[in-house]
Amino acid sequence: MKQFRNENIIKKLTDEEALSVFIDLDLTKAQYIYLKNVTDERNCFIFPPYYKIQDMKNTCYPPSSTIEIANTYAKILRVQDLLDHTAARILSIDSVYKNGLQHLLLYSKWGCDGSSGQSQYRQKLPEESELISDANLFITSFVPIRLIDEESGAIIWQNPVPSSVRFCRPISIEFCKETPEKIKSVVDEIKTQIV
């Protein structure tokens, strides 16, 4: 009697895995849909529809109630909200650890940096001045390094590339010039939120 091996069974990508492919390959919407259509035509239905990628992307963002957006900036109101959301996203990816963990510790690093000489657009900002302009960007962000269970000391998740922008989470993005005063005010603000 002939036995069939499971190697010919097609495994459909989860929405999370498809989003990862979408990001890793830096695909556009049109490229993703083309790739999905090509595989579908060959009866290899491995990619979910694009709208599921969009829905999955939305789960990666913190809740809108934790974000403040104005003409010249977008920022997280409380850094703790972003840390909590990041830990929750890590746990949803690694569902083995979802249940029973109450005392988690997220190690991370944070910093800020400015850049100037960005492309300027003919859109006038109401607050525009010498220091506030779309020619200058000032970004504050953090990168998760490791998530551990404090009780057992078990490492739940480890960032495989801590120097990569892949896991970089913006805290704030501002149209403003990097000055010593700006750096000091941002560092002081973040330090007041660190427990």
N, C-alpha and C positions, 0 to 999 in steps of 0.2 A: 504494500500500500504506500502510495506516494504522499509524503508530508510536505505541506507548504510552509515556507519560512515567512516570518513577519516583515522581512526587509522590503517587500514590495508594497506595504501598506503606507499610504500617504498620510502624514501627520500635518494637520492644519495648524498654522501659526495662531497663537493666542493674540488677542488685540494688543497686549503688552509687547509681545515678541515682534509683531508687525510694526509697531511704532518704533521699536529699537532698530529694525532693519531700515525703516524710513529715515531715521536720524543718522545712523551709521553710514548710509550710502548718500546722505545729503540729497534725497530725492525731492523733486517738485511734485505737486499734486498730479500733474499730467504724466510724469514718469511713473509714479506709483500705479496709477490707473492703467497705463500701458502694460506694465509688468504683470499686474493682476489679470488683464485681458489675455495676454499671451499664455500665461499658465492655465487660465480657465479654458481656453480653446483646446488645450491638450489634455483636458479632463484631469487637471492637477489643481484642484481647488484649495490652494494653501493660504492665500491671502484674504483677509476679511475685507469687506467693502470700505471705501475711503472714509465714509461718515463715522465708522467705528474708530478709525485712527484719530479723527477730530475729537470724538468723545473722550478717547484715552488721553489725548493731549490736555484736555480740560481738567482731567483729574490730577495732572502734574502741577497745576497752578494752585497757589494758596487761595482760600476763599476770598471773594471780592470784598467782603466786609473788613478784611485785614490789610487792604491796600488803599493808599491815598494817591490820587492822580490829579495833577494840576497842569497848567500850560508848560511849565518849565521842569517838572520832575514827576517821578513815580516812585513811591517808596512803601515799604512794609511798615505799618504803624508800630508793631511790637516785634522785635527780633524773635522772641520766644514763640510767637505764632508760626514763623517760618521754620524754626527748629522743630516744632511739634509736627508740622506738616511734612517736613523732610523725613523725620523718623517714621511717620505713618506710611509714607510712600515706600520707604525701604522695607518695612514690615509687610506691606501688601505684595511686594515683589517676592519676598522670601517668606511665604505663608507657613513654612514649617515652624517658625517662631512666633506666629500670631498669638497663639493661646498660652495663657499662663504667665506671661512676662509682665510684671508690674513695675519693676525698678530698672529702667533703662538709662544708660548714659551715652550721650552722643558727643564724641570728640570731634572738634572741627577747628578750622583756622579761618580768619577773616582779614580783610584789608580793604584799602581804597586806592584808587589811582585815577588820574586825569589824563585826558588826551586833548590836543588842540589841532586845529587845521582840518577839522571835519568838513565835509561838503556843506555849503550853506545853501539854503533854499530861500526863495523870495517871500517867504512867509514871515511877517513881522510879529514878534512876540510882544505882548503888552508890557512885560517886565524887562524888555531888552535893555542892556546897558553894556558897559565895557566888560563887566564880569559875567553877565548872563547873556548867552548867545548860543545859537545852534551850531556854532563853529567849535564849541568846547563841550566835552562830556566829562563828567565826574561820576565814577561808579564805585559803589561800596558793595562788596559781596562776601559770601562765605562758602567754604568748601567742606562738606562732611568728610571726616577721615575714617572714623570707626564707630560702630554702635555695639555696645556691650551690655550684657545682663549683669547688673551690679552684684546681685546675690551670688551667682555662680562664677562670675568672671568670664563667662563664655563670650567669645566674639561672635556676634550675630551677623555682622556685615563689616567688610573691610573694603575701603576704596582701593581698587586695583591701580589707579593712576592719579594719585593726589595732586600732581602738578598739571594735570590736563584741565581744560576748560569744560570738559564733558559734565562734570558734577558741580560746576560753579553755579551758585544760587544768588541772584542779585538781591541786595537789601534795598538799594536805592540807585536810581539813574537820574542824573540832573544835567541840564544844560547850564553849566557854569564853569568858570575857570578854576584850575587847581591853584590855590594859594595856601600859604602856611596857616592863615586864619581859618580857611575852609577845612583843611585837614584837621586842625585842632578841634574845631567845633564838631565835626563828624566823629572823630575818635572819642571825644568826651561824651557825646550822645550815646554811642554804642557801649562805652564802658559803664554808663549808668544803668544800662539794661542787662549787663552780664551779672548773673547771680553767683 
